Amino acid sequence: MKYVYWTVGVLLGLVILLLGVERLAAERVEVVELHTVDETGESVITRLWIVDDEGYQYLRVGADGSGWFSRLEANEQIQVTRNGETATYTTALRPEKSDRINELMQAKYTWGDSVIGTLVGNRENSIPIELRPL
């Protein structure tokens, strides 16, 4: 029985370690808050990475999408809080900039981008989302 407890303890420890590394990787560099509205009208805040390129700010979503991306697509305007300031934007998908935005994300978020990429799948076919201020 002690081997069962030991095995469960080791597995639980590995899960906790993996979650800790994921949180550290995700939160150690700049993170913005995306404000969207769900189908019931409730406000939803999602913490995301952001990079700047050629005068625009960019978010990135994996090719398989996500809940925050579905909410973003369902709304004409979104808000983003960056450095304590909230601004309103429209968005444009810029798949042709995928390689460039992936390079900028890797340069900015370094090993964190690699860790998260390993956990959620590679960055191939990710979709850059250009934020256009109103």
N, CA, C and O of each residue as an XYZ file, in Angstrom:
536
protein
N       0.816     -1.194      0.000
C       0.000      0.000      0.000
C       0.860      1.259      0.000
O       0.479      2.276     -0.579
N       2.026      1.187      0.653
C       2.863      2.384      0.688
C       3.386      2.739     -0.706
O       3.670      3.907     -0.971
N       3.519      1.754     -1.602
C       3.954      2.043     -2.972
C       2.864      2.789     -3.749
O       3.162      3.625     -4.602
N       1.622      2.483     -3.451
C       0.515      3.194     -4.096
C       0.531      4.663     -3.657
O       0.414      5.568     -4.484
N       0.678      4.888     -2.347
C       0.747      6.259     -1.846
C       1.950      6.993     -2.424
O       1.852      8.163     -2.795
N       3.063      6.314     -2.498
C       4.273      6.923     -3.040
C       4.064      7.296     -4.508
O       4.425      8.396     -4.927
N       3.482      6.386     -5.289
C       3.240      6.646     -6.711
C       2.264      7.807     -6.894
O       2.490      8.691     -7.721
N       1.182      7.801     -6.120
C       0.208      8.889     -6.198
C       0.872     10.210     -5.807
O       0.629     11.233     -6.447
N       1.698     10.200     -4.776
C       2.398     11.403     -4.338
C       3.329     11.948     -5.405
O       3.375     13.156     -5.637
N       4.067     11.064     -6.053
C       4.980     11.487     -7.116
C       4.197     12.071     -8.292
O       4.562     13.120     -8.824
N       3.123     11.394     -8.697
C       2.316     11.896     -9.813
C       1.674     13.236     -9.474
O       1.650     14.143    -10.305
N       1.161     13.359     -8.271
C       0.574     14.630     -7.840
C       1.632     15.731     -7.808
O       1.364     16.861     -8.216
N       2.818     15.410     -7.331
C       3.914     16.369     -7.308
C       4.298     16.827     -8.709
O       4.576     18.008     -8.921
N       4.316     15.905     -9.667
C       4.638     16.260    -11.052
C       3.574     17.173    -11.658
O       3.896     18.117    -12.379
N       2.319     16.889    -11.366
C       1.242     17.741    -11.872
C       1.369     19.148    -11.292
O       1.248     20.135    -12.018
N       1.610     19.241     -9.994
C       1.774     20.548     -9.350
C       2.974     21.284     -9.930
O       2.899     22.488    -10.174
N       4.071     20.585    -10.153
C       5.258     21.196    -10.747
C       4.966     21.697    -12.157
O       5.367     22.805    -12.517
N       4.275     20.894    -12.954
C       3.937     21.283    -14.320
C       3.039     22.516    -14.327
O       3.247     23.430    -15.125
N       2.048     22.547    -13.448
C       1.167     23.717    -13.367
C       1.939     24.954    -12.915
O       1.690     26.054    -13.410
N       2.862     24.786    -11.989
C       3.675     25.904    -11.530
C       4.565     26.459    -12.636
O       4.691     27.675    -12.784
N       5.178     25.578    -13.404
C       6.025     26.009    -14.520
C       5.178     26.723    -15.563
O       5.600     27.737    -16.119
N       3.985     26.201    -15.832
C       3.097     26.835    -16.807
C       2.722     28.242    -16.349
O       2.765     29.173    -17.153
N       2.359     28.420    -15.090
C       1.997     29.747    -14.564
C       3.185     30.695    -14.629
O       3.038     31.851    -15.026
N       4.357     30.213    -14.242
C       5.555     31.044    -14.301
C       5.851     31.451    -15.741
O       6.166     32.611    -16.008
N       5.751     30.512    -16.656
C       6.010     30.797    -18.063
C       5.008     31.805    -18.617
O       5.374     32.675    -19.408
N       3.758     31.690    -18.209
C       2.703     32.535    -18.760
C       2.694     33.947    -18.183
O       2.295     34.885    -18.872
N       3.122     34.117    -16.946
C       2.925     35.392    -16.264
C       4.196     36.192    -15.994
O       4.111     37.268    -15.402
N       5.353     35.719    -16.395
C       6.590     36.386    -15.988
C       6.961     37.598    -16.836
O       7.800     38.397    -16.419
N       6.368     37.753    -18.001
C       6.615     38.902    -18.876
C       5.263     39.598    -19.053
O       4.271     39.157    -18.473
N       5.204     40.648    -19.819
C       3.977     41.434    -19.972
C       2.758     40.584    -20.354
O       2.810     39.756    -21.265
N       1.679     40.816    -19.636
C       0.397     40.182    -19.909
C      -0.665     41.273    -19.908
O      -0.694     42.114    -19.010
N      -1.534     41.260    -20.910
C      -2.621     42.230    -20.983
C      -3.933     41.540    -20.640
O      -4.014     40.312    -20.601
N      -4.954     42.345    -20.393
C      -6.283     41.799    -20.130
C      -7.195     42.136    -21.306
O      -7.402     43.301    -21.644
N      -7.729     41.091    -21.912
C      -8.710     41.242    -22.984
C     -10.095     41.184    -22.351
O     -10.421     40.244    -21.627
N     -10.911     42.212    -22.637
C     -12.272     42.281    -22.109
C     -13.235     41.957    -23.253
O     -13.327     42.695    -24.234
N     -13.944     40.847    -23.109
C     -14.947     40.460    -24.096
C     -16.262     40.230    -23.364
O     -16.321     40.284    -22.136
N     -17.320     39.973    -24.137
C     -18.643     39.725    -23.581
C     -19.114     38.376    -24.109
O     -19.007     38.097    -25.303
N     -19.637     37.541    -23.210
C     -20.121     36.236    -23.646
C     -21.563     36.333    -24.149
O     -22.143     37.418    -24.185
N     -22.132     35.194    -24.536
C     -23.471     35.177    -25.142
C     -24.576     35.609    -24.178
O     -25.678     35.942    -24.614
N     -24.293     35.608    -22.878
C     -25.293     36.069    -21.903
C     -25.122     37.542    -21.547
O     -25.885     38.083    -20.747
N     -24.120     38.189    -22.141
C     -23.867     39.595    -21.861
C     -22.912     39.834    -20.703
O     -22.665     40.980    -20.326
N     -22.376     38.761    -20.138
C     -21.435     38.877    -19.029
C     -20.044     39.220    -19.544
O     -19.595     38.689    -20.559
N     -19.375     40.110    -18.833
C     -18.007     40.482    -19.176
C     -17.052     39.357    -18.782
O     -17.168     38.779    -17.702
N     -16.109     39.059    -19.671
C     -15.112     38.022    -19.423
C     -13.734     38.635    -19.654
O     -13.492     39.260    -20.687
N     -12.838     38.456    -18.695
C     -11.466     38.967    -18.825
C     -10.532     37.787    -19.039
O     -10.561     36.811    -18.290
N      -9.712     37.890    -20.064
C      -8.732     36.858    -20.388
C      -7.353     37.492    -20.422
O      -7.162     38.539    -21.041
N      -6.388     36.862    -19.758
C      -5.011     37.369    -19.737
C      -4.247     36.760    -20.913
O      -4.215     35.542    -21.087
N      -3.631     37.633    -21.718
C      -2.958     37.198    -22.941
C      -1.625     37.915    -23.132
O      -1.353     38.957    -22.535
N      -0.814     37.316    -23.985
C       0.435     37.955    -24.385
C       0.159     38.912    -25.527
O      -0.828     38.779    -26.251
N       1.055     39.883    -25.674
C       0.892     40.899    -26.710
C       2.268     41.317    -27.222
O       3.235     41.348    -26.460
N       2.352     41.635    -28.497
C       3.579     42.195    -29.076
C       3.194     43.372    -29.961
O       2.043     43.514    -30.374
N       4.179     44.206    -30.238
C       4.006     45.366    -31.107
C       4.783     45.152    -32.396
O       5.893     44.622    -32.388
N       4.175     45.578    -33.517
C       4.862     45.497    -34.802
C       4.265     46.526    -35.747
O       3.050     46.580    -35.941
N       5.119     47.325    -36.321
C       4.733     48.311    -37.333
C       3.554     49.181    -36.891
O       2.632     49.437    -37.665
N       3.599     49.625    -35.643
C       2.591     50.548    -35.143
C       1.308     49.918    -34.623
O       0.410     50.627    -34.168
N       1.213     48.600    -34.686
C       0.017     47.921    -34.177
C       0.403     46.960    -33.056
O       1.554     46.542    -32.929
N      -0.596     46.629    -32.255
C      -0.445     45.623    -31.218
C      -1.082     44.333    -31.737
O      -2.066     44.364    -32.476
N      -0.498     43.190    -31.334
C      -0.992     41.907    -31.816
C      -1.168     40.914    -30.678
O      -0.310     40.765    -29.809
N      -2.312     40.242    -30.717
C      -2.553     39.063    -29.912
C      -2.360     37.877    -30.851
O      -2.194     38.057    -32.058
N      -2.383     36.669    -30.299
C      -2.206     35.486    -31.146
C      -3.095     34.373    -30.613
O      -3.181     34.152    -29.405
N      -3.750     33.681    -31.527
C      -4.576     32.536    -31.155
C      -4.098     31.326    -31.952
O      -3.663     31.454    -33.097
N      -4.184     30.165    -31.338
C      -3.813     28.935    -32.032
C      -4.788     28.641    -33.160
O      -5.916     29.134    -33.158
N      -4.359     27.849    -34.110
C      -5.178     27.539    -35.276
C      -6.495     26.867    -34.896
O      -7.463     26.933    -35.654
N      -6.543     26.219    -33.729
C      -7.770     25.537    -33.313
C      -8.718     26.442    -32.537
O      -9.778     25.990    -32.104
N      -8.357     27.721    -32.350
C      -9.224     28.689    -31.696
C      -9.241     28.542    -30.185
O      -8.448     27.798    -29.609
N     -10.160     29.263    -29.550
C     -10.333     29.214    -28.102
C     -11.615     29.962    -27.757
O     -12.213     30.615    -28.612
N     -12.030     29.862    -26.497
C     -13.235     30.563    -26.068
C     -13.109     32.065    -26.198
O     -14.034     32.729    -26.665
N     -11.958     32.616    -25.784
C     -11.787     34.070    -25.864
C     -11.818     34.540    -27.314
O     -12.319     35.625    -27.613
N     -11.277     33.712    -28.217
C     -11.257     34.086    -29.629
C     -12.676     34.074    -30.200
O     -13.028     34.948    -30.992
N     -13.477     33.113    -29.814
C     -14.883     33.075    -30.265
C     -15.635     34.298    -29.781
O     -16.428     34.875    -30.525
N     -15.391     34.703    -28.531
C     -16.043     35.916    -28.021
C     -15.555     37.151    -28.758
O     -16.345     38.046    -29.058
N     -14.261     37.208    -29.053
C     -13.688     38.337    -29.788
C     -14.341     38.449    -31.168
O     -14.712     39.543    -31.595
N     -14.479     37.335    -31.853
C     -15.072     37.345    -33.189
C     -16.548     37.742    -33.168
O     -17.057     38.293    -34.145
N     -17.234     37.465    -32.060
C     -18.667     37.752    -31.962
C     -18.954     39.219    -31.659
O     -20.109     39.642    -31.711
N     -17.930     39.997    -31.344
C     -18.116     41.398    -30.972
C     -17.372     42.310    -31.941
O     -16.242     42.023    -32.337
N     -18.016     43.405    -32.314
C     -17.362     44.368    -33.200
C     -16.195     45.074    -32.518
O     -15.180     45.380    -33.145
N     -16.359     45.325    -31.224
C     -15.331     46.042    -30.475
C     -14.965     45.244    -29.230
O     -15.796     44.556    -28.638
N     -13.692     45.359    -28.852
C     -13.205     44.737    -27.626
C     -12.406     45.796    -26.875
O     -12.073     46.848    -27.422
N     -12.111     45.505    -25.634
C     -11.243     46.387    -24.869
C     -10.041     45.586    -24.395
O     -10.133     44.391    -24.115
N      -8.914     46.278    -24.313
C      -7.682     45.684    -23.815
C      -7.095     46.627    -22.771
O      -6.991     47.834    -22.991
N      -6.716     46.056    -21.638
C      -6.025     46.822    -20.607
C      -4.549     46.456    -20.681
O      -4.166     45.296    -20.536
N      -3.734     47.480    -20.911
C      -2.284     47.305    -21.005
C      -1.636     48.404    -20.188
O      -1.958     49.581    -20.352
N      -0.735     48.027    -19.317
C      -0.046     48.984    -18.444
C      -1.035     49.855    -17.668
O      -0.796     51.045    -17.467
N      -2.132     49.261    -17.241
C      -3.107     49.977    -16.433
C      -4.069     50.866    -17.195
O      -4.941     51.488    -16.588
N      -3.933     50.942    -18.511
C      -4.814     51.776    -19.326
C      -5.678     50.896    -20.223
O      -5.180     49.989    -20.891
N      -6.976     51.175    -20.229
C      -7.909     50.398    -21.039
C      -8.286     51.197    -22.279
O      -8.625     52.378    -22.192
N      -8.223     50.542    -23.431
C      -8.579     51.179    -24.701
C      -9.499     50.240    -25.477
O      -9.510     49.029    -25.257
N     -10.268     50.830    -26.389
C     -11.218     50.075    -27.209
C     -10.634     49.898    -28.607
O     -10.016     50.804    -29.165
N     -10.850     48.699    -29.156
C     -10.279     48.333    -30.452
C     -11.296     47.590    -31.299
O     -12.245     46.996    -30.787
N     -11.077     47.636    -32.601
C     -11.634     46.645    -33.507
C     -10.473     45.719    -33.822
O      -9.321     46.042    -33.531
N     -10.767     44.583    -34.408
C      -9.694     43.621    -34.673
C      -9.698     43.199    -36.135
O     -10.711     43.277    -36.831
N      -8.533     42.751    -36.570
C      -8.392     42.203    -37.923
C      -7.487     40.982    -37.831
O      -6.421     41.034    -37.219
N      -7.914     39.896    -38.437
C      -7.075     38.698    -38.484
C      -6.011     38.914    -39.548
O      -6.311     39.342    -40.662
N      -4.777     38.617    -39.201
C      -3.654     38.831    -40.124
C      -2.829     37.556    -40.276
O      -1.661     37.538    -39.888
N      -3.409     36.482    -40.835
C      -2.691     35.205    -40.938
C      -1.388     35.300    -41.728
O      -0.475     34.502    -41.517
N      -1.298     36.261    -42.625
C      -0.064     36.415    -43.404
C       1.103     36.876    -42.537
O       2.256     36.782    -42.959
N       0.828     37.369    -41.343
C       1.885     37.819    -40.433
C       2.225     36.777    -39.369
O       2.932     37.081    -38.408
N       1.733     35.563    -39.531
C       1.919     34.530    -38.516
C       3.390     34.305    -38.167
O       3.745     34.286    -36.988
N       4.240     34.137    -39.160
C       5.667     33.894    -38.883
C       6.290     35.076    -38.143
O       7.038     34.886    -37.184
N       5.989     36.275    -38.578
C       6.553     37.483    -37.946
C       6.104     37.610    -36.489
O       6.928     37.859    -35.609
N       4.817     37.444    -36.230
C       4.301     37.579    -34.866
C       4.821     36.445    -33.987
O       5.122     36.663    -32.814
N       4.930     35.247    -34.536
C       5.519     34.137    -33.771
C       6.960     34.446    -33.381
O       7.372     34.156    -32.259
N       7.725     35.030    -34.296
C       9.117     35.410    -33.999
C       9.161     36.464    -32.889
O       9.976     36.368    -31.971
N       8.291     37.460    -32.973
C       8.262     38.503    -31.953
C       7.833     37.954    -30.592
O       8.382     38.343    -29.561
N       6.866     37.062    -30.591
C       6.433     36.445    -29.329
C       7.574     35.625    -28.732
O       7.813     35.679    -27.526
N       8.273     34.874    -29.564
C       9.391     34.060    -29.065
C      10.495     34.951    -28.511
O      11.077     34.642    -27.472
N      10.787     36.051    -29.194
C      11.835     36.961    -28.719
C      11.439     37.619    -27.397
O      12.283     37.791    -26.519
N      10.184     37.982    -27.249
C       9.727     38.671    -26.046
C       9.530     37.713    -24.869
O       9.943     38.018    -23.750
N       8.912     36.578    -25.109
C       8.529     35.671    -24.029
C       9.485     34.485    -23.864
O       9.294     33.658    -22.973
N      10.492     34.399    -24.702
C      11.601     33.433    -24.659
C      11.145     32.029    -24.292
O      10.279     31.458    -24.955
N      11.732     31.470    -23.228
C      11.455     30.080    -22.879
C       9.983     29.876    -22.505
O       9.466     28.767    -22.642
N       9.314     30.905    -22.046
C       7.894     30.782    -21.720
C       7.071     30.444    -22.949
O       6.148     29.632    -22.874
N       7.397     31.061    -24.087
C       6.700     30.769    -25.334
C       6.936     29.324    -25.743
O       6.029     28.653    -26.236
N       8.158     28.847    -25.536
C       8.471     27.460    -25.880
C       7.711     26.486    -24.989
O       7.174     25.488    -25.468
N       7.668     26.780    -23.685
C       6.963     25.901    -22.749
C       5.474     25.853    -23.072
O       4.895     24.771    -23.178
N       4.856     27.011    -23.226
C       3.424     27.042    -23.523
C       3.151     26.390    -24.872
O       2.163     25.672    -25.022
N       4.013     26.631    -25.851
C       3.854     26.001    -27.159
C       3.900     24.492    -27.073
O       3.160     23.806    -27.778
N       4.760     23.968    -26.219
C       4.862     22.523    -26.031
C       3.592     21.981    -25.372
O       3.114     20.904    -25.730
N       3.055     22.719    -24.422
C       1.862     22.265    -23.701
C       0.596     22.322    -24.548
O      -0.249     21.432    -24.449
N       0.451     23.349    -25.378
C      -0.792     23.525    -26.129
C      -0.671     23.151    -27.600
O      -1.658     23.217    -28.333
N       0.486     22.770    -28.035
C       0.695     22.461    -29.445
C       1.579     23.523    -30.065
O       1.764     24.598    -29.495
N       2.114     23.227    -31.212
C       3.056     24.177    -31.819
C       2.344     25.433    -32.295
O       1.116     25.510    -32.284
N       3.119     26.395    -32.705
C       2.580     27.696    -33.123
C       2.291     27.753    -34.623
O       1.886     28.794    -35.139
N       2.496     26.645    -35.314
C       2.239     26.609    -36.745
C       0.770     26.925    -37.009
O      -0.116     26.398    -36.336
N       0.523     27.768    -37.971
C      -0.829     28.184    -38.352
C      -1.554     29.002    -37.284
O      -2.777     29.135    -37.327
N      -0.805     29.549    -36.326
C      -1.451     30.447    -35.364
C      -1.908     31.697    -36.114
O      -1.391     32.015    -37.184
N      -2.872     32.392    -35.545
C      -3.464     33.538    -36.223
C      -3.188     34.812    -35.431
O      -3.676     34.953    -34.310
N      -2.415     35.743    -35.992
C      -2.228     37.041    -35.351
C      -3.506     37.870    -35.446
O      -4.200     37.867    -36.463
N      -3.791     38.571    -34.368
C      -4.967     39.430    -34.312
C      -4.482     40.858    -34.109
O      -3.953     41.204    -33.053
N      -4.666     41.668    -35.120
C      -4.241     43.061    -35.074
C      -5.285     43.893    -34.361
O      -6.475     43.825    -34.669
N      -4.819     44.684    -33.396
C      -5.714     45.572    -32.664
C      -5.685     46.946    -33.319
O      -4.627     47.557    -33.467
N      -6.862     47.420    -33.707
C      -6.977     48.720    -34.370
C      -7.730     49.683    -33.450
O      -8.928     49.522    -33.216
N      -7.007     50.696    -32.926
C      -7.643     51.598    -31.967
C      -8.805     52.380    -32.585
O      -8.795     52.727    -33.766
N      -9.786     52.637    -31.757
C     -10.931     53.466    -32.197
C     -10.683     54.908    -31.823
O     -11.517     55.769    -32.099
